[in-house]
Amino acid sequence: MLNKDQLKTRMRDLLLYFDDEGITITDDTIHNQVLSDSDGHPLSSEELYNMVITQKLFVNGNPDRAWPSDWMGTSVDTLAGKLTT
């Protein structure tokens, strides 16, 4: 199972992949500073991020938890805590 710190590392790494604004990615980064729900691709960066993180949790044996409806407005630290505890 992924613990909170391991998940935060994976979340930060994935946010770096989507970051085209040169934002410094930390545990305090708010998801909507980097991700978008309408960035012109068949799947948005918001959807891709959600899918990849959900898959990482599943593959590592974490329980399936619903993402908070407001997760785009939360920090890496806050969301990781909600998905791992």
C-alpha positions as CSV (number, residue, x, y, z in Angstrom):
1,M,0.0,0.0,0.0
2,L,1.1,3.6,-0.7
3,N,1.3,5.7,2.4
4,K,0.6,9.4,2.3
5,D,4.2,10.5,1.7
6,Q,4.7,8.0,-1.1
7,L,1.4,9.2,-2.7
8,K,2.5,12.8,-2.4
9,T,5.7,12.0,-4.3
10,R,3.8,10.4,-7.1
11,M,1.3,13.3,-7.2
12,R,4.1,15.9,-7.3
13,D,5.9,14.0,-10.1
14,L,2.7,13.8,-12.2
15,L,1.9,17.5,-11.6
16,L,5.4,18.3,-12.9
17,Y,4.5,16.5,-16.1
18,F,1.4,18.7,-16.6
19,D,3.0,21.9,-15.5
20,D,3.5,24.2,-18.5
21,E,3.6,27.4,-16.4
22,G,6.8,26.8,-14.6
23,I,5.1,26.5,-11.2
24,T,7.2,25.2,-8.3
25,I,5.5,22.0,-7.3
26,T,5.3,21.3,-3.6
27,D,3.0,19.6,-1.1
28,D,1.2,23.0,-0.9
29,T,0.5,23.2,-4.6
30,I,-3.2,23.5,-5.3
31,H,-4.2,21.2,-8.1
32,N,-6.1,23.8,-10.1
33,Q,-2.9,25.9,-10.4
34,V,-1.5,23.2,-12.7
35,L,-4.4,21.1,-14.0
36,S,-7.4,22.1,-16.1
37,D,-10.7,20.7,-16.9
38,S,-10.6,22.1,-20.4
39,D,-7.2,22.1,-21.9
40,G,-8.2,21.1,-25.4
41,H,-7.4,17.4,-25.4
42,P,-9.8,14.4,-25.6
43,L,-9.2,14.0,-21.9
44,S,-8.3,17.0,-19.8
45,S,-5.2,17.1,-17.6
46,E,-7.7,17.0,-14.6
47,E,-9.2,13.7,-15.9
48,L,-5.8,12.1,-16.7
49,Y,-4.3,13.0,-13.3
50,N,-7.4,11.5,-11.6
51,M,-7.1,8.3,-13.6
52,V,-3.4,7.9,-13.1
53,I,-3.5,8.5,-9.4
54,T,-6.5,6.2,-8.9
55,Q,-4.7,3.5,-10.9
56,K,-1.5,3.9,-8.7
57,L,-3.6,3.5,-5.6
58,F,-5.4,0.5,-7.0
59,V,-2.2,-1.3,-8.2
60,N,-0.6,-0.7,-4.8
61,G,-3.5,-2.2,-2.9
62,N,-5.0,0.9,-1.4
63,P,-8.7,0.9,-0.6
64,D,-10.9,2.5,-3.2
65,R,-11.9,5.9,-1.8
66,A,-14.1,8.5,-3.5
67,W,-12.3,11.7,-4.4
68,P,-13.7,14.8,-2.7
69,S,-15.9,16.8,-5.2
70,D,-13.7,19.9,-4.5
71,W,-10.3,18.1,-5.0
72,M,-9.1,20.5,-7.7
73,G,-9.1,23.3,-5.0
74,T,-7.1,21.3,-2.5
75,S,-3.4,20.9,-2.0
76,V,-1.3,17.8,-2.8
77,D,-0.9,17.3,1.0
78,T,-4.7,17.6,1.7
79,L,-5.8,15.3,-1.2
80,A,-3.1,12.7,-0.4
81,G,-4.4,12.6,3.2
82,K,-8.0,12.0,2.1
83,L,-7.0,9.2,-0.3
84,T,-4.8,7.3,2.0
85,T,-6.5,7.5,5.4
